[in-house]
Amino acid sequence: MTKSIKQRIVYDFPVQDVWEDLTDAQAMSEWLMECDIKPVFGHRFAFKTKSYPGFDGTVYCEVLEVIPPTNSFSWSGGSLQNSKVTFTLKSIDERNTELLFEHSGFDGLLNAIIVRKILANGWRCRILTVALPKYLAK
């Protein structure tokens, strides 16, 4: 069983501003999690957050694609291995950007039901709709 988390959001910011905040380590460390991402194909990096039983607080990643307007990386941590996060941007006009987000690869019953639900709540209710727009407004 494989399911994805998908979200379409429009931000009131130019596409270049959104792109920079999706590919810059300092920016992502502020609006998402501490990380050492670089917009370089094959770069391995990690997100660091709080640990809890069954999860050491580290999400291991590798940049899979970084060709504007798309940025994607693998996402492995805890019981979730080899999932993929993809951000695709589209300029609507000079001031507005559409983000198409997908987190895919929720294989297995535990990941498809429990982990996907936890991550979907975070991506949809906090990260993409609150944290990133707040950071963009700085």
Secondary structure, DSSP 8 states (H G I E B T S, - for coil): ----EEEEEEESS-HHHHHHHHH-HHHHHHHT-EE---SSTT-EEEEE---BTTB-SEEEEEEEEEETTEEEEEEEETTEEEEEEEEEEEE-SSS-EEEEEEEE---SHHIIIIIHHHHHHHIIIIIIIIIHHHHHT-
